Amino acid sequence: RPVMVSRSRAGFTLNIIDTPGLVEGGYVNDQALDLIKKFLLNKTIDVLLYVDRLDAYRVDNLDKQIVKAITDIFG
Protein backbone atom coordinates (compact mmCIF):
# COMPACT_ATOMS: atom_id res chain seq x y z
CA ARG A 1 0.00 0.00 0.00
CA PRO A 2 1.15 3.56 -0.66
CA VAL A 3 2.48 5.50 2.33
CA MET A 4 2.63 9.31 2.51
CA VAL A 5 5.08 11.34 4.58
CA SER A 6 4.70 15.13 4.79
CA ARG A 7 7.27 17.75 5.72
CA SER A 8 6.71 21.51 5.96
CA ARG A 9 9.35 24.23 5.85
CA ALA A 10 9.07 27.96 5.18
CA GLY A 11 5.40 27.74 4.18
CA PHE A 12 6.00 24.93 1.68
CA THR A 13 4.73 21.37 2.17
CA LEU A 14 6.39 18.41 0.50
CA ASN A 15 4.40 15.18 0.38
CA ILE A 16 6.45 12.10 -0.45
CA ILE A 17 4.46 9.03 -1.37
CA ASP A 18 6.20 5.67 -1.39
CA THR A 19 4.46 3.42 -3.89
CA PRO A 20 5.90 -0.06 -3.41
CA GLY A 21 5.03 -3.01 -5.59
CA LEU A 22 5.11 -1.47 -9.06
CA VAL A 23 7.05 -4.48 -10.31
CA GLU A 24 6.13 -8.01 -9.44
CA GLY A 25 7.65 -11.07 -11.07
CA GLY A 26 9.37 -8.97 -13.73
CA TYR A 27 6.15 -7.27 -14.87
CA VAL A 28 4.32 -4.03 -14.10
CA ASN A 29 1.79 -4.73 -11.34
CA ASP A 30 -1.51 -3.26 -12.57
CA GLN A 31 -3.19 -3.89 -9.20
CA ALA A 32 -0.51 -1.80 -7.45
CA LEU A 33 -1.07 0.99 -9.99
CA ASP A 34 -4.82 0.90 -9.30
CA LEU A 35 -4.18 1.15 -5.53
CA ILE A 36 -1.86 4.11 -6.10
CA LYS A 37 -4.42 5.80 -8.35
CA LYS A 38 -7.15 5.40 -5.70
CA PHE A 39 -4.78 6.68 -2.99
CA LEU A 40 -4.00 9.80 -5.03
CA LEU A 41 -7.60 10.48 -6.03
CA ASN A 42 -8.46 14.16 -5.43
CA LYS A 43 -4.82 15.01 -4.61
CA THR A 44 -2.86 17.52 -6.68
CA ILE A 45 0.34 16.15 -8.20
CA ASP A 46 2.93 18.78 -9.08
CA VAL A 47 5.88 16.47 -9.69
CA LEU A 48 6.22 12.73 -10.10
CA LEU A 49 9.67 11.28 -9.54
CA TYR A 50 10.43 7.68 -10.43
CA VAL A 51 13.34 6.32 -8.39
CA ASP A 52 15.12 3.05 -9.09
CA ARG A 53 17.91 1.12 -7.42
CA LEU A 54 21.41 2.55 -7.60
CA ASP A 55 22.95 -0.79 -8.53
CA ALA A 56 20.75 -1.04 -11.65
CA TYR A 57 22.45 1.69 -13.67
CA ARG A 58 21.09 0.90 -17.13
CA VAL A 59 17.55 1.57 -18.30
CA ASP A 60 15.96 -1.62 -19.56
CA ASN A 61 12.64 -2.54 -21.15
CA LEU A 62 10.93 -3.00 -17.77
CA ASP A 63 11.84 0.58 -16.78
CA LYS A 64 10.26 1.81 -19.99
CA GLN A 65 7.13 -0.24 -19.30
CA ILE A 66 6.87 1.23 -15.78
CA VAL A 67 7.20 4.82 -17.04
CA LYS A 68 4.59 4.14 -19.75
CA ALA A 69 2.17 2.62 -17.22
CA ILE A 70 2.61 5.58 -14.85
CA THR A 71 2.08 8.00 -17.75
CA ASP A 72 -1.03 6.14 -18.88
CA ILE A 73 -2.50 6.29 -15.37
CA PHE A 74 -1.56 9.84 -14.37
CA GLY A 75 -1.08 11.60 -17.70
Buried (B, 14 or more C-beta within 10 A) or exposed (E): EBEEEEEEEEEEEEEEBEBEEBBEEEEBBEEBBEBBEEBBEEEEEEEEEEEEEEEEEEEEEBBEBBBEBBEEEEE
